[in-house]
Amino acid sequence: MQPSTAPAVPVDLDAAHALGVTDADGTLHLQGAAEGVFDLASVSKPLAALGVLVAVERGLVDLDEPAGPEGSTVRHLLAHTAGYAFDGDETVGAVGARRIYSNTGFEVLAAHVEESTGYDFPEWMEQTVVQGLDLVHLEVDGSPAAGYRGTVPDLLAVGRELLAPTLLSEELHEAMRTVQFPGLAGILPGYGRQKPNDWGLGVEIRGEKDPHWTGAHSSPRTFGHFGQAGSFLWVDPEAGLACAFLGEERFGPEHVRIWPGITDAVLDRFGAGEGGG
């Protein structure tokens, strides 16, 4: 499918950036530096989570097997409830007590998958996610928490997978986008304390959060991730759309200000099928 020639979605940033929209069938819209390779920062996490879940799908890892601190499981690590601090090996909370956003949890996940599969995690990601989704530019040799690099078309391919799974069963895909350990409070970086602070397996779930980086028109079932590199990937199952944003300007007040409007413009323009190629 060829991207549409619809007018650009307004983006009020001076630095280089790229934006793309897709449905389950193919790319609907690209604008900006679409072939630029940008840091994904924490948008790395849902990609790494997909790699972990492929290991679950293949029976090499179980969501409820021990991993991380005593009492913690793979599921806890994916859902940021293992008690780890943001960085470092320190635990700052009891397992399952609250949502503590953690890079460490994803480093521990990668090591667990390495032990379970016999592959280095970057190699596992290459063989399962990169090759499985025919990603062209995605670089997965950095930290699974925040070290990947890629393009908007790469993220749109991931978005299509998250709309209509090919690597995961429907059951596991549904678990990924379903709230794990409901009702837990936590801090969404950049947006403050939220109760509940809903997460699935490696993805944040919008629910009724306010403020939020997605739009006022986003459905509560919207899920995805944003990153400190000024990056995001969201998937809205109700609209049947995924949207990716990458840029050179690090996350800050301008992103907080403009991202919801970008999302609403995308939903208004493409959610009803307008602009499709």
Backbone as JSON, one array per atom type, in Angstrom:
{
  "sequence": "MQPSTAPAVPVDLDAAHALGVTDADGTLHLQGAAEGVFDLASVSKPLAALGVLVAVERGLVDLDEPAGPEGSTVRHLLAHTAGYAFDGDETVGAVGARRIYSNTGFEVLAAHVEESTGYDFPEWMEQTVVQGLDLVHLEVDGSPAAGYRGTVPDLLAVGRELLAPTLLSEELHEAMRTVQFPGLAGILPGYGRQKPNDWGLGVEIRGEKDPHWTGAHSSPRTFGHFGQAGSFLWVDPEAGLACAFLGEERFGPEHVRIWPGITDAVLDRFGAGEGGG",
  "N": [[0.84, -1.19, 0.0], [0.57, 2.2, -0.85], [1.7, 5.12, 0.84], [-0.49, 7.8, 1.86], [-1.28, 10.92, 0.18], [-2.17, 12.84, 1.81], [-2.47, 16.04, 3.48], [0.21, 17.27, 5.57], [0.37, 16.32, 9.0], [0.06, 18.7, 11.54], [3.05, 19.64, 13.11], [4.79, 21.12, 15.54], [7.74, 21.55, 15.78], [11.16, 22.4, 15.63], [13.41, 20.82, 15.22], [14.72, 18.0, 13.33], [12.39, 15.49, 12.44], [10.09, 12.7, 12.27], [7.02, 11.28, 11.19], [4.53, 8.77, 11.17], [1.73, 6.81, 10.01], [-0.28, 3.93, 10.25], [-2.51, 1.26, 9.25], [-3.8, -2.06, 9.85], [-3.25, -3.19, 7.41], [-1.36, -1.73, 5.93], [0.96, 1.02, 5.41], [-0.36, 4.25, 5.86], [0.34, 6.92, 5.89], [3.14, 9.06, 5.7], [5.53, 11.41, 6.87], [7.99, 14.03, 7.03], [11.36, 13.24, 8.09], [11.35, 10.45, 7.09], [12.95, 8.23, 6.5], [14.98, 8.52, 8.24], [17.24, 7.42, 10.75], [16.7, 7.14, 14.07], [17.23, 7.56, 17.63], [15.44, 5.35, 19.71], [15.02, 5.34, 22.39], [13.06, 4.71, 25.25], [11.05, 3.55, 23.77], [12.15, 1.33, 22.87], [11.43, -0.65, 24.67], [8.76, -1.9, 24.24], [9.39, -3.29, 21.9], [11.46, -5.01, 22.72], [9.93, -6.39, 24.58], [8.2, -7.72, 22.87], [10.0, -9.52, 21.74], [10.58, -11.06, 24.04], [8.05, -12.17, 24.46], [7.76, -13.73, 22.2], [9.51, -15.75, 22.87], [8.03, -16.8, 24.97], [5.79, -17.67, 23.53], [6.93, -19.75, 22.1], [7.37, -21.59, 24.02], [9.67, -21.53, 25.52], [10.04, -19.82, 27.57], [8.15, -18.98, 30.47], [5.44, -16.96, 31.46], [4.91, -16.83, 34.15], [7.06, -17.84, 35.52], [9.85, -17.81, 37.84], [11.78, -14.81, 37.95], [14.14, -12.28, 38.33], [13.9, -10.33, 41.38], [13.34, -12.07, 44.54], [10.3, -13.81, 44.53], [9.37, -12.53, 42.31], [8.27, -12.6, 38.87], [8.5, -13.32, 35.31], [6.29, -12.03, 34.26], [5.86, -9.98, 36.18], [8.18, -8.45, 35.74], [7.82, -7.55, 33.08], [5.63, -5.94, 33.47], [6.42, -3.9, 35.11], [6.39, -4.29, 37.91], [8.11, -5.54, 39.62], [9.56, -4.38, 41.6], [12.04, -3.2, 41.26], [14.31, -0.38, 41.22], [14.48, 2.56, 39.1], [16.96, 2.55, 37.67], [19.83, 0.42, 38.17], [20.54, -2.24, 40.55], [19.09, -2.18, 42.86], [16.25, -2.87, 44.89], [13.23, -1.19, 45.47], [10.73, -1.48, 46.35], [8.08, -3.72, 47.31], [7.44, -6.82, 45.62], [4.91, -6.63, 43.23], [3.51, -4.65, 44.58], [3.33, -1.95, 43.83], [3.45, 0.13, 40.88], [6.48, 0.51, 39.5], [8.38, 2.15, 37.4], [10.93, 0.81, 35.42], [14.14, 0.54, 34.07], [15.99, -1.4, 34.7], [14.5, -3.74, 35.08], [14.02, -4.6, 32.46], [16.56, -5.15, 31.53], [17.14, -7.33, 33.14], [15.16, -9.06, 32.24], [16.1, -9.54, 29.61], [18.49, -10.91, 30.15], [17.4, -13.16, 31.34], [15.97, -14.32, 29.22], [18.11, -14.9, 27.56], [19.38, -16.92, 29.05], [17.38, -18.82, 28.98], [16.96, -19.41, 26.28], [19.43, -19.77, 25.09], [20.52, -18.01, 23.34], [22.28, -14.94, 22.72], [20.72, -11.91, 23.67], [20.47, -9.74, 21.73], [20.9, -11.24, 19.36], [18.75, -13.0, 19.51], [16.64, -11.17, 19.23], [17.18, -10.26, 16.62], [16.71, -12.6, 15.12], [14.05, -13.2, 15.67], [12.23, -10.89, 15.96], [13.26, -8.76, 14.28], [13.88, -10.1, 11.8], [11.49, -11.53, 11.61], [9.54, -9.58, 11.22], [10.48, -8.29, 9.03], [12.08, -5.97, 9.34], [13.94, -3.17, 8.42], [15.89, -1.25, 9.19], [16.17, -1.38, 11.92], [18.09, -1.31, 14.86], [19.36, -3.41, 17.22], [21.33, -3.82, 19.08], [21.82, -2.41, 21.34], [20.83, -1.43, 24.71], [18.03, -3.29, 25.87], [16.18, -1.87, 27.23], [16.35, 0.84, 26.55], [18.0, 1.35, 24.35], [17.76, 0.94, 21.57], [17.71, 1.68, 18.02], [16.09, 3.12, 15.16], [13.78, 3.47, 12.37], [10.83, 5.36, 11.43], [9.21, 3.82, 9.56], [10.05, 1.22, 10.41], [8.92, 1.15, 13.01], [6.24, 1.38, 12.34], [5.8, -1.07, 11.13], [6.05, -2.71, 13.36], [3.85, -1.69, 14.71], [1.78, -2.64, 13.06], [2.01, -5.36, 13.57], [1.18, -5.34, 16.2], [-1.41, -4.64, 15.9], [-2.5, -6.72, 14.39], [-1.6, -9.71, 15.05], [1.19, -11.74, 14.06], [3.4, -13.02, 15.01], [2.72, -13.8, 17.52], [0.27, -15.71, 19.35], [-3.31, -15.17, 19.31], [-4.26, -15.19, 21.91], [-1.99, -14.65, 23.53], [-1.26, -12.2, 22.48], [-3.5, -10.71, 23.24], [-3.17, -10.78, 26.0], [-0.87, -9.24, 26.21], [-1.77, -6.64, 25.74], [-3.54, -6.21, 27.78], [-4.48, -5.05, 31.01], [-2.18, -5.7, 33.52], [-1.96, -6.84, 36.83], [-4.08, -5.12, 38.02], [-5.14, -1.84, 39.13], [-2.93, -0.78, 40.44], [-1.01, 1.93, 41.66], [1.27, 4.4, 40.34], [4.11, 6.17, 38.92], [4.04, 7.9, 35.94], [6.62, 8.62, 33.91], [7.38, 12.01, 33.42], [4.76, 12.78, 33.52], [3.72, 12.47, 36.02], [2.26, 11.21, 39.17], [-0.03, 8.55, 39.04], [-3.17, 6.98, 39.53], [-5.29, 4.55, 38.71], [-2.13, 3.28, 37.43], [-1.89, 2.01, 34.66], [-0.55, -0.86, 33.03], [0.28, -3.18, 30.45], [1.84, -6.07, 29.17], [4.8, -5.06, 28.86], [3.93, -2.79, 27.59], [2.43, 0.44, 27.9], [-0.85, 1.2, 29.0], [-3.5, 3.22, 28.03], [-6.06, 3.74, 29.28], [-7.95, 5.7, 31.49], [-6.26, 7.81, 31.91], [-5.11, 11.06, 32.77], [-3.22, 13.89, 32.92], [-2.08, 12.82, 29.6], [0.09, 11.37, 27.1], [-1.04, 10.58, 24.71], [-4.03, 11.26, 22.74], [-7.04, 13.27, 23.29], [-9.04, 12.02, 21.94], [-8.27, 9.42, 21.85], [-8.87, 5.96, 22.33], [-9.68, 4.23, 25.42], [-8.45, 1.75, 25.28], [-6.11, 2.12, 23.95], [-2.66, 1.52, 23.52], [0.9, 1.47, 24.13], [4.05, 3.19, 23.95], [6.23, 5.8, 25.07], [9.3, 7.72, 24.63], [12.34, 9.14, 26.03], [13.84, 10.2, 24.03], [12.23, 11.74, 22.55], [10.19, 10.28, 21.29], [7.57, 8.12, 20.11], [5.26, 5.35, 20.05], [2.09, 4.45, 19.4], [-0.81, 2.33, 19.6], [-4.05, 2.0, 18.61], [-6.63, 0.03, 19.1], [-9.38, 0.37, 18.74], [-9.66, 2.35, 16.81], [-8.24, 1.09, 14.86], [-5.66, 1.75, 14.15], [-2.15, 2.57, 14.09], [0.46, 4.69, 15.24], [3.53, 6.37, 14.8], [6.24, 8.3, 16.06], [9.28, 9.96, 15.69], [12.29, 11.74, 16.53], [14.86, 14.35, 16.64], [14.9, 16.05, 18.76], [15.02, 16.0, 22.22], [12.69, 14.59, 24.6], [10.44, 16.84, 26.09], [8.85, 19.85, 27.41], [7.62, 20.8, 25.05], [6.9, 18.5, 23.64], [5.06, 17.39, 25.43], [3.13, 19.31, 25.11], [2.41, 19.23, 22.34], [2.01, 16.57, 21.44], [-0.55, 15.3, 22.17], [-2.32, 16.74, 20.49], [-1.31, 16.08, 17.96], [-1.88, 13.34, 17.92], [-4.73, 13.4, 18.06], [-5.26, 14.72, 15.66], [-4.36, 12.8, 13.83], [-6.12, 10.67, 14.4], [-8.56, 11.89, 13.76], [-8.2, 12.34, 11.03], [-7.48, 9.9, 9.81], [-8.82, 7.88, 11.12], [-11.39, 7.43, 10.26], [-10.98, 6.28, 7.91], [-10.05, 8.01, 6.03], [-7.71, 9.26, 3.67], [-6.33, 6.95, 3.14], [-4.07, 4.82, 1.31]],
  "CA": [[0.0, 0.0, 0.0], [1.32, 3.44, -0.91], [1.24, 6.13, 1.79], [-1.38, 8.8, 1.28], [-0.77, 12.26, -0.1], [-2.9, 13.76, 2.67], [-1.62, 17.1, 4.02], [0.97, 16.91, 6.74], [-0.18, 16.56, 10.33], [0.85, 19.79, 12.13], [4.05, 19.31, 14.13], [5.46, 22.39, 15.84], [9.08, 21.33, 16.28], [12.16, 22.86, 14.67], [14.39, 19.77, 14.95], [14.3, 16.95, 12.39], [11.48, 14.51, 13.03], [9.32, 11.92, 11.31], [5.74, 10.8, 11.69], [3.89, 7.81, 10.27], [0.46, 6.23, 10.43], [-0.57, 2.68, 9.55], [-3.53, 0.36, 9.75], [-3.28, -3.43, 9.84], [-2.93, -3.61, 6.05], [-0.2, -1.06, 5.37], [1.2, 2.42, 5.76], [-1.31, 5.22, 5.35], [0.85, 8.29, 5.85], [4.5, 9.33, 6.17], [5.97, 12.79, 6.67], [9.25, 14.35, 7.68], [12.55, 12.44, 7.76], [10.8, 9.1, 7.27], [14.0, 7.22, 6.43], [16.0, 8.83, 9.24], [17.42, 6.49, 11.86], [16.68, 7.91, 15.3], [17.19, 6.82, 18.9], [14.09, 5.03, 20.17], [14.96, 5.44, 23.86], [12.24, 3.69, 25.9], [10.23, 2.83, 22.8], [12.8, 0.02, 22.77], [10.84, -1.64, 25.58], [7.75, -2.78, 23.65], [10.02, -4.18, 20.93], [12.09, -6.06, 23.5], [8.86, -7.21, 25.14], [7.74, -8.61, 21.81], [10.98, -10.61, 21.68], [10.35, -11.92, 25.21], [6.79, -12.89, 24.28], [8.0, -14.79, 21.22], [10.08, -16.87, 23.64], [6.9, -17.4, 25.67], [4.99, -18.35, 22.52], [7.62, -20.97, 21.69], [7.48, -22.5, 25.15], [11.01, -21.45, 26.1], [9.89, -18.99, 28.76], [6.78, -18.92, 30.97], [5.19, -15.65, 32.06], [4.82, -16.9, 35.6], [8.24, -18.47, 36.12], [10.63, -16.84, 38.6], [12.79, -13.99, 37.28], [14.33, -11.06, 39.08], [13.95, -10.47, 42.84], [12.58, -13.18, 45.1], [8.87, -13.62, 44.41], [9.05, -11.89, 41.04], [8.18, -13.45, 37.69], [8.63, -12.65, 34.01], [5.13, -11.13, 34.14], [6.13, -8.79, 36.99], [9.2, -7.62, 35.08], [7.22, -6.91, 31.91], [4.6, -4.99, 33.9], [7.03, -2.92, 36.02], [5.92, -4.52, 39.29], [9.07, -6.4, 40.32], [10.13, -3.65, 42.71], [13.33, -2.57, 40.95], [14.42, 1.05, 40.97], [14.56, 2.93, 37.69], [18.23, 1.98, 37.23], [20.56, -0.22, 39.25], [19.99, -3.51, 41.02], [18.37, -1.99, 44.11], [14.79, -2.95, 44.91], [12.71, -0.09, 46.27], [9.35, -1.8, 46.68], [7.75, -5.14, 47.33], [6.94, -7.35, 44.35], [3.47, -6.54, 43.02], [2.86, -3.68, 45.46], [3.04, -0.74, 43.07], [4.06, 0.19, 39.56], [7.72, 1.28, 39.56], [8.94, 2.08, 36.06], [12.3, 0.36, 35.63], [15.01, 0.03, 33.02], [16.65, -2.61, 35.19], [13.65, -4.89, 34.85], [14.17, -5.09, 31.08], [17.89, -5.77, 31.45], [17.01, -8.64, 33.78], [14.39, -9.88, 31.29], [16.96, -9.96, 28.51], [19.4, -11.94, 30.67], [16.6, -14.36, 31.57], [15.71, -14.93, 27.92], [19.39, -15.48, 27.11], [19.6, -18.18, 29.76], [16.34, -19.78, 28.61], [17.0, -19.76, 24.86], [20.78, -20.05, 24.63], [20.94, -16.96, 22.41], [22.42, -13.57, 23.18], [19.43, -11.26, 23.42], [20.43, -9.08, 20.42], [20.74, -12.24, 18.31], [17.36, -13.46, 19.6], [15.81, -10.12, 18.65], [17.39, -10.27, 15.17], [16.11, -13.77, 14.5], [12.61, -13.29, 15.91], [11.49, -9.66, 15.69], [13.78, -8.05, 13.1], [13.62, -10.92, 10.61], [10.1, -11.92, 11.58], [8.73, -8.47, 10.73], [11.18, -7.68, 7.89], [12.5, -4.63, 9.69], [15.08, -2.87, 7.57], [16.92, -0.41, 9.81], [16.17, -1.48, 13.38], [19.35, -1.71, 15.48], [18.97, -3.99, 18.51], [22.52, -4.21, 19.83], [21.88, -1.62, 22.56], [20.03, -1.88, 25.85], [16.62, -3.57, 25.56], [15.36, -0.89, 27.95], [16.34, 2.19, 25.97], [19.16, 1.54, 23.49], [17.55, 0.6, 20.16], [17.58, 2.76, 17.04], [15.33, 2.67, 14.0], [13.05, 4.44, 11.57], [9.37, 5.32, 11.56], [8.66, 2.62, 8.92], [10.26, 0.07, 11.29], [7.93, 1.17, 14.08], [4.92, 1.11, 11.78], [5.71, -2.53, 10.97], [5.74, -3.23, 14.7], [2.47, -1.32, 14.98], [0.89, -3.58, 12.36], [2.05, -6.61, 14.33], [0.41, -5.17, 17.42], [-2.82, -4.59, 15.5], [-2.91, -8.02, 13.84], [-0.37, -10.45, 15.34], [1.68, -12.88, 13.28], [4.43, -13.68, 15.81], [2.1, -14.26, 18.76], [-1.11, -16.18, 19.28], [-4.29, -14.16, 19.71], [-4.35, -15.2, 23.37], [-0.84, -13.95, 24.11], [-1.39, -10.81, 22.04], [-4.5, -10.07, 24.09], [-2.56, -10.59, 27.31], [0.09, -8.14, 26.12], [-2.45, -5.34, 25.77], [-4.5, -6.23, 28.88], [-3.87, -4.57, 32.25], [-1.6, -6.69, 34.43], [-1.98, -6.36, 38.21], [-4.92, -3.92, 37.95], [-5.36, -0.98, 40.28], [-1.71, -0.29, 41.07], [-0.58, 3.31, 41.42], [2.66, 4.55, 39.94], [4.47, 7.43, 38.28], [4.34, 7.89, 34.51], [7.67, 9.64, 33.77], [7.01, 13.2, 32.68], [3.34, 13.09, 33.69], [3.37, 12.45, 37.43], [1.68, 10.04, 39.82], [-1.34, 8.19, 38.52], [-3.81, 5.83, 40.15], [-4.27, 3.51, 38.47], [-1.09, 3.46, 36.42], [-2.11, 0.72, 34.01], [0.39, -1.4, 32.06], [0.16, -4.56, 30.03], [3.13, -6.77, 29.16], [5.78, -4.26, 28.12], [3.31, -1.61, 26.98], [1.57, 1.24, 28.76], [-2.24, 1.22, 28.55], [-3.99, 4.56, 28.29], [-7.14, 3.79, 30.25], [-8.55, 7.02, 31.67], [-5.2, 8.68, 32.42], [-5.15, 12.47, 32.39], [-2.82, 14.08, 31.52], [-1.46, 11.69, 28.93], [0.79, 11.76, 25.87], [-1.91, 10.35, 23.56], [-4.98, 12.33, 22.52], [-8.35, 13.25, 23.93], [-9.89, 11.12, 21.17], [-7.74, 8.06, 21.92], [-9.72, 5.06, 23.12], [-9.01, 3.72, 26.62], [-7.69, 0.55, 24.95], [-4.86, 2.49, 23.31], [-1.47, 1.1, 24.26], [2.16, 1.78, 23.44], [5.16, 3.67, 24.77], [7.0, 6.95, 24.57], [10.68, 7.68, 25.09], [12.99, 10.41, 26.31], [14.44, 10.71, 22.8], [11.19, 12.42, 21.79], [9.73, 9.19, 20.43], [6.43, 7.36, 20.6], [4.51, 4.41, 19.23], [0.82, 4.03, 20.0], [-1.7, 1.46, 18.84], [-5.43, 2.17, 19.07], [-7.41, -1.05, 18.49], [-10.72, 0.84, 18.37], [-9.51, 3.07, 15.54], [-7.55, 0.25, 13.9], [-4.52, 2.53, 13.69], [-0.94, 2.76, 14.89], [1.16, 5.92, 14.86], [4.89, 6.45, 15.33], [6.89, 9.6, 15.98], [10.69, 9.98, 16.09], [12.88, 13.04, 16.27], [16.16, 14.67, 17.21], [14.73, 16.85, 19.97], [14.68, 15.15, 23.36], [11.39, 14.81, 25.21], [10.36, 18.0, 26.97], [7.54, 20.5, 27.47], [6.99, 20.93, 23.73], [6.26, 17.22, 23.32], [3.86, 17.32, 26.27], [2.13, 20.23, 24.56], [1.93, 18.97, 20.97], [1.69, 15.18, 21.11], [-1.98, 14.98, 22.14], [-2.93, 17.31, 19.29], [-0.9, 15.26, 16.82], [-2.67, 12.1, 17.96], [-6.12, 13.68, 17.7], [-5.31, 15.01, 14.22], [-4.23, 11.5, 13.14], [-7.37, 9.93, 14.56], [-9.61, 12.57, 12.99], [-7.95, 12.27, 9.59], [-7.34, 8.53, 9.3], [-9.64, 6.94, 11.85], [-12.6, 7.13, 9.48], [-10.57, 5.7, 6.63], [-9.62, 9.04, 5.07], [-6.3, 9.36, 3.38], [-5.69, 5.67, 2.9], [-3.49, 4.72, -0.01]],
  "C": [[0.88, 1.24, 0.0], [0.8, 4.41, 0.13], [0.39, 7.19, 1.09], [-0.64, 10.08, 0.96], [-1.55, 13.29, 0.71], [-1.95, 14.83, 3.21], [-0.94, 16.66, 5.3], [0.17, 17.18, 8.01], [0.67, 17.65, 10.98], [1.77, 19.31, 13.24], [4.89, 20.55, 14.36], [6.79, 22.15, 16.53], [10.07, 21.75, 15.22], [13.13, 21.74, 14.28], [13.82, 18.75, 13.98], [13.44, 15.93, 13.12], [10.77, 13.77, 11.91], [8.07, 11.4, 11.99], [5.16, 9.83, 10.68], [2.64, 7.23, 10.88], [0.24, 4.96, 9.61], [-1.86, 2.08, 10.08], [-2.97, -1.05, 9.64], [-2.81, -3.87, 8.47], [-1.69, -2.94, 5.48], [-0.15, 0.4, 5.76], [0.2, 3.34, 5.08], [-0.68, 6.59, 5.11], [2.28, 8.32, 6.39], [4.79, 10.81, 5.94], [7.26, 13.02, 7.43], [10.36, 13.42, 7.22], [12.22, 10.97, 7.95], [11.85, 8.01, 7.23], [15.13, 7.49, 7.42], [16.04, 7.8, 10.34], [17.61, 7.3, 13.14], [16.8, 6.98, 16.51], [15.73, 6.57, 19.27], [13.92, 5.3, 21.66], [14.01, 4.37, 24.39], [11.2, 3.06, 24.98], [10.9, 1.5, 22.44], [12.05, -1.05, 23.56], [9.74, -2.48, 24.94], [8.31, -3.71, 22.58], [10.72, -5.33, 21.64], [11.04, -6.98, 24.12], [8.31, -8.17, 24.11], [8.7, -9.79, 21.65], [10.82, -11.58, 22.84], [9.1, -12.78, 24.99], [6.89, -13.94, 23.18], [8.6, -16.01, 21.92], [8.99, -17.57, 24.45], [6.06, -18.22, 24.7], [5.62, -19.69, 22.13], [7.86, -21.94, 22.84], [8.84, -22.51, 25.82], [11.02, -20.66, 27.4], [8.42, -19.06, 29.16], [6.57, -17.59, 31.68], [5.25, -15.71, 33.58], [5.95, -17.7, 36.25], [9.08, -17.41, 36.83], [11.66, -16.11, 37.73], [12.91, -12.69, 38.06], [14.36, -11.31, 40.58], [13.1, -11.65, 43.32], [11.09, -12.86, 45.06], [8.42, -13.0, 43.11], [9.05, -12.9, 39.91], [8.46, -12.63, 36.43], [7.49, -11.64, 33.85], [5.35, -9.85, 34.95], [7.14, -7.87, 36.3], [8.61, -6.87, 33.89], [6.25, -5.8, 32.31], [5.11, -3.97, 34.91], [6.5, -3.06, 37.44], [6.86, -5.43, 40.07], [9.74, -5.7, 41.49], [11.47, -3.01, 42.46], [13.21, -1.06, 40.86], [14.52, 1.3, 39.47], [15.82, 2.35, 37.05], [18.94, 1.38, 38.43], [19.82, -1.43, 39.79], [19.17, -3.39, 42.3], [16.87, -2.2, 43.92], [14.28, -1.9, 45.88], [11.24, -0.3, 46.64], [9.15, -3.3, 46.68], [7.2, -5.57, 45.98], [5.42, -7.24, 44.31], [2.76, -5.48, 43.82], [2.49, -2.39, 44.76], [3.8, -0.78, 41.76], [5.29, 1.1, 39.65], [8.42, 1.11, 38.22], [10.44, 1.83, 36.14], [12.98, -0.06, 34.34], [15.64, -1.29, 33.43], [15.82, -3.85, 34.91], [13.81, -5.47, 33.46], [15.56, -5.66, 30.83], [17.85, -7.18, 32.04], [16.21, -9.58, 32.88], [15.28, -10.41, 30.17], [17.91, -11.06, 28.96], [18.65, -13.25, 30.9], [16.3, -15.08, 30.26], [16.99, -15.55, 27.35], [19.62, -16.84, 27.75], [18.61, -19.25, 29.28], [16.45, -20.26, 27.18], [18.38, -20.18, 24.38], [21.3, -19.04, 23.63], [21.26, -15.68, 23.17], [21.15, -12.82, 22.81], [19.4, -10.48, 22.1], [20.24, -10.08, 19.27], [19.31, -12.79, 18.32], [16.41, -12.45, 18.95], [15.95, -10.1, 17.13], [16.62, -11.42, 14.52], [14.59, -13.81, 14.63], [11.86, -12.04, 15.46], [11.96, -8.99, 14.41], [13.49, -8.84, 11.83], [12.14, -11.28, 10.49], [9.18, -10.85, 11.01], [9.36, -7.75, 9.56], [11.54, -6.24, 8.16], [13.84, -4.33, 9.03], [16.21, -2.19, 8.33], [17.02, -0.58, 11.32], [17.5, -2.02, 13.89], [19.05, -2.15, 16.91], [20.18, -4.43, 19.33], [22.71, -3.38, 21.09], [21.02, -2.21, 23.66], [18.6, -2.16, 25.42], [15.68, -2.6, 26.27], [15.26, 0.43, 27.2], [17.42, 2.42, 24.92], [18.97, 1.23, 22.02], [17.45, 1.86, 19.31], [16.79, 2.23, 15.84], [14.63, 3.81, 13.31], [11.56, 4.35, 11.87], [8.78, 4.13, 10.81], [8.9, 1.34, 9.72], [9.17, 0.02, 12.36], [6.53, 0.92, 13.55], [4.73, -0.38, 11.53], [5.42, -3.21, 12.3], [4.29, -2.91, 15.06], [1.48, -2.25, 14.29], [0.86, -4.93, 13.07], [1.19, -6.51, 15.58], [-1.07, -4.96, 17.15], [-3.33, -5.96, 15.08], [-1.72, -8.97, 13.94], [-0.09, -11.59, 14.37], [2.71, -13.68, 14.08], [3.85, -14.3, 17.07], [0.71, -14.82, 18.48], [-2.05, -15.05, 19.68], [-4.37, -14.05, 21.23], [-3.21, -14.42, 24.0], [-0.84, -12.48, 23.71], [-2.38, -10.06, 22.92], [-3.95, -9.84, 25.49], [-1.6, -9.41, 27.31], [-0.59, -6.8, 26.3], [-3.54, -5.26, 26.84], [-3.79, -5.82, 30.17], [-3.42, -5.75, 33.11], [-1.53, -6.08, 35.82], [-2.79, -5.06, 38.3], [-4.95, -3.15, 39.27], [-4.12, -0.39, 40.9], [-1.44, 1.17, 40.69], [0.88, 3.32, 41.0], [2.87, 5.9, 39.29], [4.73, 7.17, 36.8], [5.36, 8.98, 34.27], [7.22, 10.8, 32.88], [5.58, 13.65, 32.9], [2.85, 12.95, 35.13], [2.72, 11.17, 37.91], [0.27, 9.81, 39.3], [-1.87, 6.97, 39.26], [-5.17, 5.63, 39.48], [-3.28, 3.92, 37.38], [-1.0, 2.14, 35.63], [-1.03, 0.38, 32.98], [-0.03, -2.81, 31.68], [1.51, -5.23, 30.15], [4.1, -6.01, 28.26], [5.22, -3.04, 27.44], [2.47, -0.89, 28.02], [0.17, 1.27, 28.16], [-2.86, 2.55, 28.98], [-5.05, 4.59, 29.37], [-7.77, 5.17, 30.28], [-7.51, 8.03, 32.17], [-5.32, 10.11, 31.88], [-4.3, 13.24, 33.38], [-2.18, 12.82, 30.94], [-0.86, 12.17, 27.62], [0.01, 11.42, 24.62], [-3.0, 11.42, 23.55], [-6.28, 12.19, 23.3], [-9.3, 12.29, 23.23], [-9.39, 9.67, 21.18], [-8.66, 7.19, 22.77], [-8.96, 4.6, 24.36], [-8.17, 2.47, 26.35], [-6.37, 0.85, 24.25], [-3.68, 2.06, 24.17], [-0.23, 1.43, 23.46], [3.22, 2.24, 24.4], [5.69, 4.96, 24.19], [8.38, 6.92, 25.2], [11.28, 9.06, 25.24], [13.75, 10.96, 25.1], [13.45, 11.56, 22.0], [10.56, 11.46, 20.8], [8.44, 8.61, 21.0], [5.95, 6.37, 19.55], [3.23, 4.1, 20.0], [0.02, 3.19, 19.02], [-3.09, 1.62, 19.44], [-6.3, 1.1, 18.41], [-8.8, -0.6, 18.05], [-10.68, 1.56, 17.03], [-8.88, 2.2, 14.46], [-6.31, 0.91, 13.33], [-3.35, 2.4, 14.66], [-0.22, 3.99, 14.35], [2.51, 5.94, 15.54], [5.46, 7.84, 15.1], [8.32, 9.45, 16.47], [11.27, 11.34, 15.78], [14.22, 13.22, 16.95], [16.05, 15.43, 18.52], [14.28, 15.95, 21.11], [13.35, 15.56, 23.98], [11.43, 15.98, 26.19], [8.98, 18.63, 26.9], [6.85, 20.63, 26.11], [6.3, 19.64, 23.31], [4.98, 17.05, 24.14], [2.75, 18.17, 25.67], [1.55, 19.74, 23.24], [1.49, 17.54, 20.7], [0.2, 14.86, 21.16], [-2.68, 15.54, 20.91], [-2.55, 16.55, 18.03], [-1.74, 13.99, 16.76], [-4.11, 12.35, 17.54], [-6.25, 14.0, 16.21], [-5.21, 13.73, 13.4], [-5.54, 10.73, 13.22], [-8.5, 10.56, 13.76], [-9.44, 12.35, 11.49], [-8.0, 10.84, 9.05], [-8.26, 7.51, 9.97], [-10.9, 6.54, 11.12], [-12.26, 6.6, 8.11], [-10.13, 6.74, 5.61], [-8.13, 8.97, 4.87], [-5.62, 8.06, 3.13], [-5.18, 5.59, 1.48], [-4.18, 3.7, -0.84]]
}
